[in-house]
Amino acid sequence: MPSAPTAAAETPWVDAWVRWERHSMEVYDDGERDEADDGEDELPPPTESYDFAYTVPPVGNEQEAREIRLHLKGYHDDSEQTWNSTGLTLWRSSHHLCHYLVSEEVTTLRDASNPELRILEVGSGLGRCGLLAHLLSHETATTILTDGDTDALKQLRENVKHNSDKDDDRISCCQLLWGEDSAKAFLARHNGRKFDRIIGSDLIYVNAVTRPLFETARVLLKEEEDSKFLMAHCARREGNEVKLSTVLDVATEEGFGHEVLVEEDDISVFCFRRLVD
């Protein structure tokens, strides 16, 4: 059995700093720091609840469909908490990625012929897609939900705790800041074990995160032919300043080809695979 991952201290970080073009709390002067959320204060109790039910078709020798229910807590999309940490609410693209996982990916996720299936969610936020992927997968698959934002991680851990069995050691959450160096450090802490699936929704809304995201995927995705990065993207999300063409150009530069799996109004689900030399 592989050894357990090495724990790492978390770096205080909230994603509002990307919008403010600041990368840590050290950039504040004394007056600014009093007004800024530095990620150290306790979050107030969540104000919003989100309930989802998914009917999963039988796979393989299964005789009946089964139902997966998720109960998540978070904050309203115009709250102060969400302004600092966008992962503390739900965004529209998560619905499309979840639908795709249930309708198209479930057979692969349930396939026990890959007993060491590894799933990574990046930018998990409240954990909707990652939790669903975990509950869809077979009994020996491992799922890691990640976010860079330390406030989002607090609520993510609560949602994971309330939507998984307390004895389930196949699911965990931890911080993952995007970028090649951070991804390599993350990989080293996880014993060099890469992932069969990387998933995420509503990940890109400022240009500064685009290349670090695809660097992270390049470092952490397995080199296998069937390994893939599934990403749901909303082109017209409020505050989105990134052109889709820029996202796809950066993906190509980082060694990924893409396929559009779902296209509905302003939301697309993409499959990114490593380009073959």
C-alpha positions, -999 to 999 in steps of 0.1 A, spaced: 0 0 0 14 35 -9 25 56 21 2 84 33 7 119 18 29 143 37 9 171 53 19 207 45 12 239 63 -13 260 44 -4 294 30 -30 321 39 -45 332 6 -79 344 -7 -87 347 -43 -97 383 -41 -59 390 -40 -58 379 -77 -84 405 -86 -64 431 -65 -31 419 -81 -18 410 -47 -3 377 -39 -1 375 -1 -11 395 30 24 409 32 16 435 5 -8 454 27 2 485 46 -12 488 82 -43 507 72 -52 483 44 -46 452 65 -72 463 90 -98 464 62 -87 432 44 -98 397 50 -64 380 56 -79 345 58 -72 341 95 -106 351 109 -133 326 115 -161 325 89 -196 334 100 -221 305 98 -231 297 62 -262 315 50 -272 293 21 -280 256 16 -279 237 -17 -294 203 -22 -289 180 -52 -301 146 -62 -286 126 -90 -300 94 -105 -271 72 -116 -278 45 -142 -267 9 -134 -232 1 -146 -217 -34 -152 -233 -60 -130 -254 -35 -111 -291 -42 -114 -307 -9 -104 -301 28 -107 -290 45 -75 -295 79 -62 -268 102 -49 -277 132 -27 -256 161 -18 -263 187 9 -239 217 7 -236 249 27 -221 282 16 -228 318 11 -249 340 -12 -231 352 -43 -233 388 -33 -221 383 2 -189 398 17 -175 363 21 -180 355 -16 -165 388 -26 -133 377 -8 -135 340 -18 -155 332 -48 -154 295 -39 -178 300 -11 -208 300 -34 -220 279 -63 -216 290 -99 -235 278 -130 -209 257 -147 -208 231 -119 -243 219 -130 -230 211 -165 -199 193 -153 -219 172 -128 -244 163 -155 -216 152 -177 -200 131 -149 -233 112 -143 -242 107 -179 -209 101 -196 -181 94 -170 -198 71 -146 -188 39 -165 -151 48 -163 -153 59 -127 -170 27 -117 -146 5 -136 -127 -15 -110 -102 -27 -136 -82 4 -126 -82 -2 -88 -59 28 -82 -81 53 -100 -71 88 -88 -93 119 -92 -83 155 -84 -106 184 -83 -90 218 -87 -107 250 -75 -132 228 -56 -150 257 -38 -180 240 -20 -171 207 -35 -201 198 -56 -183 182 -85 -156 166 -65 -180 150 -40 -201 137 -69 -171 123 -87 -161 105 -55 -195 90 -48 -198 79 -85 -164 61 -84 -156 25 -74 -147 14 -39 -109 17 -42 -107 50 -61 -91 80 -44 -104 115 -46 -86 147 -35 -106 180 -35 -84 211 -35 -86 249 -34 -60 275 -30 -83 298 -10 -80 291 28 -115 304 35 -130 282 8 -111 253 23 -127 257 57 -162 253 42 -151 227 18 -139 205 46 -173 209 64 -191 199 32 -169 169 27 -174 158 63 -212 160 60 -214 142 26 -191 113 31 -188 85 56 -166 93 86 -146 61 80 -140 69 43 -103 74 40 -105 76 1 -115 112 1 -96 142 14 -91 180 9 -60 201 9 -46 233 -4 -33 235 -39 -21 268 -52 -17 268 -90 15 270 -109 43 246 -119 64 249 -87 34 246 -64 21 216 -84 55 199 -82 56 204 -44 21 190 -42 31 160 -62 61 153 -40 39 154 -9 16 128 -26 45 104 -33 47 113 -70 13 98 -77 -4 116 -106 -41 116 -115 -63 98 -140 -88 126 -139 -86 162 -131 -119 181 -129 -130 216 -122 -157 242 -130 -157 280 -131 -120 281 -127 -109 310 -150 -122 345 -148 -90 366 -147 -60 362 -170 -35 358 -142 -47 323 -133 -49 308 -168 -13 296 -173 -8 286 -137 -39 263 -140 -26 245 -171 9 243 -156 -7 225 -127 -27 201 -150 5 194 -170 24 185 -138 -3 164 -121 -21 146 -149 -9 111 -158 7 106 -192 -17 78 -200 -38 80 -232 -71 80 -214 -61 105 -187 -79 138 -191 -87 172 -176 -124 180 -176 -132 216 -172 -166 235 -173 -162 271 -183 -186 300 -184 -177 326 -210 -200 352 -196 -197 347 -159 -200 381 -141 -166 396 -138 -150 373 -163 -123 392 -182 -108 363 -201 -114 355 -237 -120 318 -244 -95 319 -273 -68 329 -248 -77 300 -225 -74 275 -254 -42 291 -267 -25 287 -233 -38 251 -230 -21 244 -264 11 261 -253 12 239 -221 8 207 -242 -29 201 -243 -53 194 -271 -90 200 -265 -124 187 -274 -157 204 -267 -180 179 -249 -209 201 -241 -219 235 -254 -250 252 -240 -254 290 -243 -224 306 -226 -212 274 -209 -189 247 -223 -175 215 -209 -140 208 -223 -119 177 -223 -81 185 -223 -57 157 -232 -19 157 -236 -8 163 -271 11 134 -286 45 143 -299 
